[in-house]
Amino acid sequence: MQIHVMQVGDSLWQIARAYNTTVQEIVQANQIPEPERLAVGQAIVIPIVGRFYWVQPGDSLWSISQRLGINYLTLAQVNQIDPSTPLMPGMRLYLTPRPKTPAETNAYIEPRGTTVSPELLADARQAGPYLTYLAPFSYEVRRDGTLDPQPLQGIPEVARETGASLMMVVTNLEEGQFSGELGRDILQSDAVQDLLLDNIIAEARRVGRFTDVHFDFEFLPGDMREPYNNFLRKAAARLRAEGLLISSALAPKTRRDQPGQWYEAHDYRAHGEIVDFVVLMTYEWGYSGGPPMAVSPIGPVEEVIQYALSEMPASKIMMGQNLYGYDWTLPFVPGGEYARAVSPQQAIELAKQYNVPIQYDYEAQAPHFDYVDEQGRSHKVWFEDARSIQAKFDLVKRLGLRGISYWKLGLPFPQNWLLINENFNVVKR
């Protein structure tokens, strides 16, 4: 599998010839709607086994092997060249496929209203083969310990067809917002907690395909830190007795005493001891109500993960990853117009529509571009592409993490699933 970035004058026919593949295979892999119209700077995945490298001036087998992490003698043997012979610029070298590592993957799926749309089910069906867990979002806790019904039509069937397990997501959402006071009511009453766990177990038995119960309690008051830990201890004992895993979602902290209601009640060390794994919400640095920037810049993402690694083993950490970007109208005004969420595919279409090149920020490891709409308004778009997601996969592998968790299905990103398959042996439960 290779990532190619479109340059001025590139055509799919030329690219297919260079990589020994066909235009049809490239179009199908990247779901390109208009093969004759591509954006400069657009990253496309070339569906081949292994990769190619074109020798640059000053390259040697040794320098290439050091840069790419490949033994130089192996590189010479695979390409049937004398390791002592100087390389000519422009020479094409074949690189064998990267070794795969085992990983767990999760994707949240959020039905709207009381039904699951055919489009959302189709997206889940496409992603399912590459997922350990499919996570309907969400079962909302009520103050009496009951659970608000969750539309599941077709989701268990898709999970069964694709070999994915279901993750039961339980939240303290109330009227569309995370409620700290709802969380307090639950965490201060043993009787309500016991009833809640009874209801969770009954629903898991009814549906029959849940393997994990995932608590996503957010915006809890700081004094709920230890009550939340104690609740998770109680939940872990009950759920494991039923043969279920338990996991939790954690706000993106970089230190134990990080202030703010999103952070104070989330105790990384305790969660690492209590639950089977955690999902770090490592996204939304760039968010709809904030100034334009990468949604999950790799530096801040790694900073959160490094803090988590100081509190729990890597085998319990799933890195959170967005499947979307944002389109901001400029100038940004705090409290003004919210940015519009866009899928990677939509972002590319915007760049093509307004005939602007896609740039790449190597510090953030994220693509972006600017355009001016028909009303003369300036826009800034940050999104994800094959390069940015490969950088995150490299981070997961380098740090030995359990895997990756996506928020959320419904925003097409076909390259992501191809690269999942290229990098990982996805664990199925």
C-alpha positions as CSV (number, residue, x, y, z in Angstrom):
1,M,0.0,0.0,0.0
2,Q,1.4,3.4,-1.0
3,I,0.3,7.0,-0.4
4,H,0.8,9.3,-3.4
5,V,0.3,13.1,-3.2
6,M,-1.1,14.6,-6.4
7,Q,1.2,17.1,-8.0
8,V,0.6,19.7,-10.8
9,G,0.2,17.8,-14.1
10,D,-0.4,14.3,-12.5
11,S,-3.0,12.1,-14.0
12,L,-4.4,8.8,-12.7
13,W,-3.2,7.1,-15.9
14,Q,0.4,8.2,-15.2
15,I,0.2,7.2,-11.6
16,A,-1.2,3.8,-12.4
17,R,1.7,3.1,-14.8
18,A,4.3,4.3,-12.2
19,Y,2.9,1.9,-9.6
20,N,2.1,-1.1,-11.8
21,T,-1.7,-0.9,-11.1
22,T,-4.8,0.3,-12.9
23,V,-6.8,3.5,-12.9
24,Q,-9.9,1.5,-12.0
25,E,-8.2,0.0,-8.9
26,I,-7.1,3.4,-7.7
27,V,-10.5,5.0,-8.3
28,Q,-12.3,2.1,-6.5
29,A,-9.9,2.2,-3.5
30,N,-10.2,5.9,-3.0
31,Q,-13.9,6.2,-4.1
32,I,-13.0,9.0,-6.5
33,P,-16.2,10.4,-8.0
34,E,-14.5,12.2,-11.0
35,P,-11.3,10.5,-12.0
36,E,-10.4,13.3,-14.4
37,R,-10.7,15.9,-11.7
38,L,-8.3,15.7,-8.8
39,A,-7.0,18.4,-6.4
40,V,-3.4,19.3,-6.2
41,G,-2.1,18.1,-2.9
42,Q,-4.7,15.4,-2.6
43,A,-3.4,12.2,-1.0
44,I,-4.5,9.0,-2.6
45,V,-3.8,5.4,-1.6
46,I,-2.3,3.1,-4.2
47,P,-3.7,-0.4,-3.6
48,I,-0.5,-2.4,-4.2
49,V,1.3,-5.0,-2.1
50,G,4.3,-3.2,-0.7
51,R,5.6,0.2,-1.7
52,F,8.0,1.9,-4.2
53,Y,10.7,4.4,-3.5
54,W,12.3,6.6,-6.2
55,V,16.0,7.3,-5.5
56,Q,16.8,11.0,-4.8
57,P,20.2,12.7,-5.5
58,G,22.6,11.7,-2.7
59,D,20.7,8.6,-1.7
60,S,22.5,5.3,-0.9
61,L,21.1,2.0,0.0
62,W,22.4,2.6,3.6
63,S,20.7,6.1,3.9
64,I,17.5,4.8,2.5
65,S,17.5,1.8,4.8
66,Q,18.1,4.0,7.8
67,R,15.4,6.4,6.9
68,L,12.8,3.6,6.2
69,G,13.8,1.1,8.8
70,I,14.8,-1.6,6.4
71,N,18.0,-3.7,6.3
72,Y,20.1,-2.4,3.4
73,L,21.1,-6.0,2.4
74,T,17.5,-7.0,2.3
75,L,16.7,-3.9,0.2
76,A,19.4,-4.9,-2.3
77,Q,18.3,-8.5,-2.4
78,V,14.7,-7.7,-3.0
79,N,15.6,-5.3,-5.9
80,Q,18.4,-7.7,-7.2
81,I,21.1,-5.0,-7.1
82,D,24.7,-5.1,-5.9
83,P,24.8,-3.4,-2.5
84,S,28.2,-1.8,-3.4
85,T,26.9,-0.2,-6.6
86,P,26.0,3.5,-6.4
87,L,22.3,4.3,-7.0
88,M,21.1,6.4,-9.9
89,P,18.6,9.3,-9.1
90,G,15.2,8.3,-10.4
91,M,15.8,4.6,-9.9
92,R,12.7,2.8,-8.5
93,L,13.1,0.5,-5.6
94,Y,10.5,-1.9,-4.3
95,L,9.9,-2.1,-0.6
96,T,8.2,-5.1,0.9
97,P,5.0,-4.7,3.0
98,R,5.3,-3.3,6.5
99,P,4.9,-6.0,9.2
100,K,1.4,-5.9,10.8
101,T,0.8,-5.7,14.5
102,P,-2.3,-6.9,16.4
103,A,-4.7,-4.1,17.5
104,E,-8.2,-3.6,18.7
105,T,-10.4,-1.0,16.9
106,N,-13.7,0.6,17.8
107,A,-16.0,3.0,16.0
108,Y,-18.9,4.8,17.6
109,I,-22.2,4.9,15.6
110,E,-24.8,7.5,16.5
111,P,-28.3,6.9,15.2
112,R,-30.4,10.1,15.0
113,G,-34.0,10.0,16.2
114,T,-35.7,6.7,16.8
115,T,-34.4,4.7,13.8
116,V,-31.1,3.8,12.2
117,S,-30.8,5.1,8.7
118,P,-29.9,2.8,5.8
119,E,-26.9,5.1,5.0
120,L,-25.5,4.7,8.5
121,L,-26.0,0.9,8.4
122,A,-24.2,0.8,5.0
123,D,-21.3,2.7,6.5
124,A,-21.2,0.3,9.5
125,R,-21.2,-2.6,7.1
126,Q,-18.3,-1.2,5.2
127,A,-16.3,-0.6,8.4
128,G,-17.3,-3.7,10.3
129,P,-14.6,-6.1,8.9
130,Y,-12.0,-3.7,10.2
131,L,-13.5,-3.3,13.7
132,T,-13.2,-5.2,16.9
133,Y,-16.2,-3.2,18.4
134,L,-19.1,-1.3,17.0
135,A,-20.4,1.1,19.6
136,P,-24.0,2.4,19.4
137,F,-24.0,5.9,21.0
138,S,-25.6,5.9,23.5
139,Y,-27.7,4.4,26.3
140,E,-28.5,7.5,28.4
141,V,-28.8,7.0,32.2
142,R,-31.8,8.4,33.9
143,R,-31.9,9.7,37.5
144,D,-33.8,6.6,38.7
145,G,-31.3,4.2,37.3
146,T,-33.2,3.3,34.1
147,L,-31.8,3.5,30.6
148,D,-33.3,5.5,27.8
149,P,-34.0,3.2,24.9
150,Q,-31.4,3.1,22.1
151,P,-32.3,2.5,18.5
152,L,-30.4,-0.6,17.3
153,Q,-32.4,-1.7,14.2
154,G,-29.9,-3.6,12.0
155,I,-26.8,-2.8,14.1
156,P,-26.5,-6.3,15.8
157,E,-27.1,-7.9,12.4
158,V,-24.3,-5.9,10.8
159,A,-22.0,-6.7,13.7
160,R,-22.7,-10.4,13.3
161,E,-22.2,-10.3,9.5
162,T,-18.9,-8.5,9.8
163,G,-17.5,-10.3,12.9
164,A,-17.6,-7.2,15.1
165,S,-18.6,-7.2,18.7
166,L,-21.0,-4.6,20.1
167,M,-19.8,-2.1,22.8
168,M,-22.6,-0.9,25.0
169,V,-22.0,2.9,25.5
170,V,-23.6,4.2,28.7
171,T,-23.6,8.0,29.2
172,N,-24.8,10.8,31.5
173,L,-26.3,12.7,28.6
174,E,-29.5,14.6,29.4
175,E,-31.4,16.7,26.8
176,G,-28.4,16.4,24.4
177,Q,-25.8,17.6,26.9
178,F,-23.5,15.8,29.4
179,S,-24.9,16.6,32.8
180,G,-22.7,16.8,35.9
181,E,-25.7,16.9,38.1
182,L,-27.2,13.8,36.6
183,G,-23.8,12.1,37.2
184,R,-23.9,13.3,40.8
185,D,-27.3,11.8,41.4
186,I,-26.2,8.4,40.1
187,L,-22.9,8.4,41.9
188,Q,-24.3,9.3,45.3
189,S,-26.9,6.6,45.5
190,D,-26.0,2.9,45.9
191,A,-29.6,1.9,45.3
192,V,-29.7,3.8,41.9
193,Q,-26.3,2.3,40.9
194,D,-27.5,-1.2,41.7
195,L,-30.6,-0.7,39.6
196,L,-28.6,0.8,36.8
197,L,-26.3,-2.2,36.7
198,D,-29.3,-4.5,36.8
199,N,-30.7,-2.7,33.7
200,I,-27.4,-2.7,31.9
201,I,-27.0,-6.5,32.4
202,A,-30.6,-7.1,31.4
203,E,-30.1,-5.2,28.1
204,A,-26.8,-6.9,27.4
205,R,-28.5,-10.2,27.8
206,R,-31.4,-9.2,25.6
207,V,-29.3,-8.0,22.7
208,G,-26.9,-10.8,23.0
209,R,-23.9,-9.5,21.1
210,F,-22.4,-7.0,23.6
211,T,-18.9,-8.0,24.8
212,D,-18.0,-4.7,26.5
213,V,-19.8,-2.1,28.6
214,H,-18.3,1.4,28.1
215,F,-18.9,4.2,30.5
216,D,-18.7,7.7,29.0
217,F,-19.5,9.9,32.0
218,E,-18.4,13.4,31.2
219,F,-18.5,16.9,32.8
220,L,-18.6,15.4,36.3
221,P,-18.0,17.7,39.2
222,G,-14.5,17.4,40.7
223,D,-15.7,16.0,44.0
224,M,-17.2,13.0,42.1
225,R,-13.7,11.7,41.3
226,E,-13.6,9.0,44.0
227,P,-17.4,8.2,43.8
228,Y,-16.9,7.6,40.1
229,N,-13.9,5.3,40.8
230,N,-16.0,3.4,43.4
231,F,-18.9,3.0,40.9
232,L,-16.5,1.6,38.3
233,R,-15.2,-0.9,40.9
234,K,-18.7,-2.0,41.6
235,A,-19.6,-2.2,37.9
236,A,-16.4,-4.1,37.1
237,A,-17.3,-6.9,39.6
238,R,-20.9,-7.2,38.4
239,L,-20.0,-7.1,34.6
240,R,-17.1,-9.5,34.8
241,A,-19.3,-12.0,36.6
242,E,-21.5,-11.8,33.4
243,G,-18.5,-12.4,31.2
244,L,-18.5,-8.8,30.0
245,L,-15.5,-6.4,29.6
246,I,-15.7,-2.9,31.1
247,S,-14.1,0.2,29.6
248,S,-14.3,4.0,30.1
249,A,-13.8,7.1,28.1
250,L,-11.3,9.7,29.4
251,A,-11.0,13.4,28.7
252,P,-7.6,14.3,27.1
253,K,-5.5,15.2,30.2
254,T,-1.8,15.9,30.3
255,R,-1.3,15.9,34.1
256,R,-3.1,14.4,37.1
257,D,-4.2,17.7,38.6
258,Q,-5.4,19.3,35.4
259,P,-8.2,21.8,36.3
260,G,-11.6,22.0,34.8
261,Q,-14.9,20.1,35.1
262,W,-14.1,18.0,31.9
263,Y,-11.0,16.7,33.6
264,E,-11.0,16.6,37.4
265,A,-13.2,13.6,38.0
266,H,-11.3,11.5,35.4
267,D,-8.7,9.6,37.4
268,Y,-6.3,8.0,34.8
269,R,-4.5,5.8,37.4
270,A,-7.7,4.5,39.0
271,H,-9.3,3.8,35.6
272,G,-6.2,2.0,34.5
273,E,-6.4,-0.3,37.5
274,I,-10.2,-0.9,37.4
275,V,-11.3,-1.2,33.8
276,D,-10.1,-3.5,31.0
277,F,-9.2,-0.6,28.7
278,V,-9.8,3.1,28.2
279,V,-10.6,5.3,25.2
280,L,-8.7,8.6,25.3
281,M,-10.7,11.4,23.6
282,T,-7.7,12.7,21.7
283,Y,-9.5,15.0,19.3
284,E,-11.3,18.3,19.2
285,W,-8.3,20.7,19.6
286,G,-9.9,22.2,16.5
287,Y,-13.6,22.2,17.3
288,S,-16.8,23.8,15.8
289,G,-16.9,26.7,18.3
290,G,-13.2,27.4,18.4
291,P,-10.6,28.9,16.1
292,P,-9.4,27.0,13.0
293,M,-6.7,24.4,13.7
294,A,-6.1,20.7,13.2
295,V,-8.7,18.6,15.0
296,S,-6.2,16.1,16.4
297,P,-2.6,17.5,15.9
298,I,-0.2,14.7,16.5
299,G,2.0,16.6,19.1
300,P,-0.8,17.3,21.6
301,V,-2.2,13.8,20.9
302,E,1.1,12.2,21.9
303,E,1.4,14.4,24.9
304,V,-1.9,13.0,26.3
305,I,-0.9,9.5,25.5
306,Q,2.5,9.9,27.2
307,Y,0.7,11.1,30.3
308,A,-1.7,8.1,30.1
309,L,1.3,5.8,29.8
310,S,2.7,7.2,33.1
311,E,-0.5,6.0,34.8
312,M,-1.5,2.7,33.1
313,P,0.0,0.1,30.7
314,A,-0.1,0.7,26.9
315,S,-2.1,-2.5,26.6
316,K,-5.1,-0.7,28.2
317,I,-5.0,2.4,26.0
318,M,-7.1,3.1,22.8
319,M,-6.2,6.3,21.1
320,G,-9.3,8.3,20.0
321,Q,-9.4,9.5,16.4
322,N,-11.8,11.7,14.5
323,L,-13.2,10.7,11.1
324,Y,-14.1,14.3,10.2
325,G,-12.7,17.8,9.8
326,Y,-14.2,21.3,10.0
327,D,-14.9,24.1,7.6
328,W,-14.6,27.5,9.4
329,T,-15.9,30.8,8.0
330,L,-13.4,33.6,8.5
331,P,-12.7,35.8,10.4
332,F,-13.2,33.6,13.4
333,V,-15.3,35.4,16.1
334,P,-15.7,33.8,19.5
335,G,-19.3,33.0,20.0
336,G,-20.0,33.6,16.4
337,E,-20.8,31.2,13.5
338,Y,-19.9,27.5,14.2
339,A,-17.7,25.6,11.9
340,R,-19.3,23.0,9.7
341,A,-18.3,19.3,10.1
342,V,-17.0,17.8,6.8
343,S,-15.9,14.3,6.0
344,P,-12.4,13.8,4.3
345,Q,-14.2,13.1,1.0
346,Q,-16.3,16.3,1.3
347,A,-13.2,18.3,2.1
348,I,-11.5,17.1,-1.1
349,E,-14.5,17.9,-3.1
350,L,-14.5,21.5,-1.7
351,A,-10.8,21.9,-2.7
352,K,-11.7,20.7,-6.2
353,Q,-14.8,22.9,-6.4
354,Y,-12.9,26.1,-5.6
355,N,-9.7,25.0,-7.4
356,V,-7.4,25.4,-4.5
357,P,-4.4,23.3,-3.6
358,I,-4.4,21.1,-0.4
359,Q,-1.5,22.0,1.9
360,Y,0.0,19.7,4.6
361,D,1.2,20.8,8.0
362,Y,4.0,18.5,9.0
363,E,4.1,19.7,12.6
364,A,0.4,18.9,13.2
365,Q,0.5,16.1,10.6
366,A,-2.8,17.3,9.1
367,P,-4.0,18.6,5.7
368,H,-5.7,22.0,5.3
369,F,-6.6,24.5,2.6
370,D,-8.2,28.0,2.2
371,Y,-11.0,29.0,-0.2
372,V,-13.3,31.9,-0.9
373,D,-17.0,31.1,-1.5
374,E,-19.5,32.6,-3.9
375,Q,-20.5,35.3,-1.3
376,G,-16.9,36.4,-1.0
377,R,-16.4,34.8,2.4
378,S,-13.0,33.3,3.3
379,H,-12.9,29.8,4.7
380,K,-10.3,27.6,6.4
381,V,-10.6,23.8,6.2
382,W,-8.7,21.3,8.4
383,F,-9.4,17.6,7.8
384,E,-7.9,14.1,7.8
385,D,-6.2,12.2,4.9
386,A,-4.1,9.1,4.3
387,R,-1.0,10.8,5.5
388,S,-2.4,12.1,8.7
389,I,-4.0,8.7,9.6
390,Q,-0.8,6.8,8.8
391,A,1.0,9.2,11.2
392,K,-1.4,8.2,13.9
393,F,-1.1,4.5,13.1
394,D,2.7,4.9,13.3
395,L,2.2,6.5,16.8
396,V,0.0,3.6,17.9
397,K,2.6,1.0,16.8
398,R,5.6,2.9,18.2
399,L,4.0,3.3,21.6
400,G,2.6,-0.3,21.6
401,L,-1.0,0.9,22.3
402,R,-4.0,-1.5,22.5
403,G,-5.6,0.2,19.4
404,I,-7.7,3.0,18.1
405,S,-11.2,4.3,18.6
406,Y,-13.1,6.4,16.0
407,W,-15.6,9.1,16.5
408,K,-17.7,8.5,14.5
409,L,-19.2,6.5,11.5
410,G,-21.3,8.3,8.9
411,L,-18.5,10.5,7.5
412,P,-16.9,8.6,4.6
413,F,-13.1,8.1,4.8
414,P,-12.4,5.0,2.6
415,Q,-8.6,5.4,2.9
416,N,-8.7,4.9,6.6
417,W,-10.0,1.3,6.4
418,L,-7.5,0.4,3.7
419,L,-4.7,1.6,5.9
420,I,-6.1,-0.2,8.9
421,N,-5.9,-3.4,7.0
422,E,-2.3,-2.5,5.8
423,N,-1.0,-1.8,9.3
424,F,-2.9,-4.1,11.7
425,N,-4.2,-7.5,12.3
426,V,-7.5,-6.4,13.8
427,V,-8.5,-8.5,16.8
428,K,-12.0,-9.9,16.7
429,R,-13.9,-11.0,19.9
